[in-house]
Every structure is written in C-alpha cells, then in structure tokens.
Amino acid sequence: MSNFVTAAISVIIGMIVGFFASRYMFKKELKKNPPINEKMIRAMFREMGRKPSEAQINRIMKNITDQYK
C-alpha cells in the first residue's frame, strides 16, 4: 500500500511540475517568436483598404506582446 501511495503522489507532483515547465517554455517561445509581426499587421490593414500609421502598428504589437506576459 505504501508503494502505491508514493507512486501516486510522485505522478501527481510530476504532472504539476510538467504543466508549469511546459507553460513557461511555451510563453518564452511565444515571446521570442510572436505569431504575428508588423508586416502581417500592415498586410491586414491593406486588405481592409486602410493605411496604418506607425502608432497604430506599435499599439497593436504592444497589445499582442502584453498578452503573452
């Protein structure tokens, strides 16, 4: 019985540590390689028929990067 309890606790602790480690690595990777960049934002604005200003692009990029903190 004692071995089973020890194994169960070890598995639970491993799952918790694995979750937080993978979450940290995923956030770090998103910060290094964001899913969208300035070129993509400009292209989206052009498709909508608008000419974006640098302030708009910077604001959108800041909003995107703030989400991954």
N, C-alpha and C positions, 0 to 999 in steps of 0.2 A: 504494500500500500504506500509506503514511504517513497519508493522509487517512482511510482505513478504521479504522486503529488509534485515531486521535484521536477519531473519531466513536464508536467502540465504548466507549472509556474515558469519554467525555462522557456517553453514555447510562447507563452503569453508575453513575457518580457522581450523575447526575440521579435515578436510581431510589433510590439510598441516601438522598440528601438529601430527596426527596419522601416516602419512607417515614417518616423521623423527623419531618419537619414535620407530616405528617398525623396521626401518632401524638400529637404534642404538642398539636395543635389539638383532637383528639378527647378527650384527657384533660382539657384545660382546659374544654371544653364540658360534659363529664360532671360536673366539679366545680361549675360554675355551675348546671346543671340536672340534678340527680340523677334517675335513672329511678324512684325511689320516695321518698315523703315520709312524714311522721308520720301523716297522715290515712290513707294506704294501709295502714300497719302496724296502726293501730287497727282498720280495717275487717277485715283478715285475722284479727286476734285475735278480733273479734266473731263472725266466721263460724265460728271454731273453738269458740265458746262460752266464751271466756275474757275476763277484764277485765284488760288490761295495765296495769302500773304505769309511771310516768314513767321509772323507772330502766331497765326492760326496753326501752322505746321508745328511750331515749337510747343504750343499749348496741347495739341493732340498727342505729341510724343511724350510730353510730361505726364499727361493723364494715363497713357499706356504704361509707362515705366513705373508710375506710382502704384499701379495695381499689383505689381509683382514684388513689392517690398514687404 
